[in-house]
């Protein structure tokens, strides 16, 4: 299992389009992927669950990935959050 705390750099937060991009990426992996923020943890492959967290820009999130492709999943999702989503404005 891999666990990583990140700060969401995307100013608009993880709403609508950025959430959709994140969920699509998470869905490419077989590992169980959870995202947590504000004391609540949800399935990162569910758009409704991710949006229900109400994650805003600057919020801390915790990604937890467990499964056979967990290392690749964590690397790609971390890169998406840190480098690609901030450019989605």
C-alpha positions as CSV (number, residue, x, y, z in Angstrom):
1,X,0.0,0.0,0.0
2,X,1.2,3.5,-0.8
3,X,-0.1,6.7,0.9
4,X,0.8,10.2,-0.1
5,X,-0.3,13.6,1.2
6,X,-0.6,16.4,-1.4
7,X,-1.7,20.0,-1.7
8,X,-4.1,20.6,-4.6
9,X,-2.5,23.3,-6.6
10,X,-5.4,23.7,-9.1
11,X,-7.0,27.0,-8.1
12,X,-10.5,25.8,-9.0
13,X,-10.3,22.8,-6.8
14,X,-11.3,19.2,-7.7
15,X,-14.7,20.1,-9.2
16,X,-16.4,19.2,-12.5
17,X,-13.7,19.1,-15.2
18,X,-10.6,18.5,-13.0
19,X,-12.5,15.9,-11.0
20,X,-13.5,14.1,-14.2
21,X,-9.9,14.1,-15.4
22,X,-8.7,12.7,-12.1
23,X,-11.4,10.0,-12.0
24,X,-10.7,9.0,-15.6
25,X,-7.0,8.6,-14.7
26,X,-7.7,6.6,-11.5
27,X,-10.0,4.3,-13.5
28,X,-7.1,3.3,-15.7
29,X,-5.6,1.2,-12.9
30,X,-6.7,-2.0,-11.3
31,X,-5.5,-0.9,-7.8
32,X,-8.0,0.2,-5.2
33,X,-7.6,4.0,-5.0
34,X,-9.0,6.2,-2.3
35,X,-8.9,10.0,-1.9
36,X,-9.4,11.7,1.4
37,X,-9.9,15.3,2.5
38,X,-11.6,17.1,5.3
39,X,-11.9,13.9,7.4
40,X,-13.8,11.9,4.7
41,X,-12.3,9.2,2.4
42,X,-14.0,8.0,-0.8
43,X,-13.4,5.9,-3.9
44,X,-11.3,7.9,-6.3
45,X,-12.8,6.1,-9.3
46,X,-16.3,7.6,-8.6
47,X,-16.9,11.1,-9.9
48,X,-19.8,11.7,-7.6
49,X,-17.8,10.6,-4.6
50,X,-14.8,12.7,-5.5
51,X,-17.0,15.8,-6.1
52,X,-18.8,15.2,-2.8
53,X,-15.6,16.0,-0.9
54,X,-15.7,19.6,-2.0
55,X,-12.0,19.9,-2.5
56,X,-10.9,23.4,-3.1
57,X,-7.6,24.8,-4.4
58,X,-5.0,24.7,-1.6
59,X,-6.7,21.9,0.3
60,X,-4.6,18.9,1.5
61,X,-5.6,15.5,0.1
62,X,-4.4,12.1,0.9
63,X,-4.2,9.4,-1.8
64,X,-4.1,5.8,-0.8
65,X,-3.4,3.2,-3.5
66,X,-3.3,-0.6,-2.9
67,X,-3.0,-3.3,-5.6
68,X,-0.8,-4.8,-8.2
69,X,-0.2,-1.5,-10.1
70,X,-0.1,0.7,-7.1
71,X,3.4,2.2,-7.7
72,X,2.5,3.3,-11.3
73,X,-0.9,4.5,-10.2
74,X,0.5,6.6,-7.4
75,X,3.2,8.1,-9.7
76,X,0.8,9.0,-12.4
77,X,-1.9,10.4,-10.1
78,X,0.7,12.5,-8.1
79,X,2.0,13.9,-11.4
80,X,-1.5,14.7,-12.5
81,X,-2.3,16.6,-9.3
82,X,1.0,18.4,-9.0
83,X,1.8,19.2,-12.6
84,X,-1.1,18.7,-15.1
85,X,-4.3,19.8,-13.2
86,X,-2.9,23.3,-12.3
87,X,-2.6,24.0,-16.0
88,X,-6.3,23.1,-16.6
89,X,-7.6,26.6,-15.7
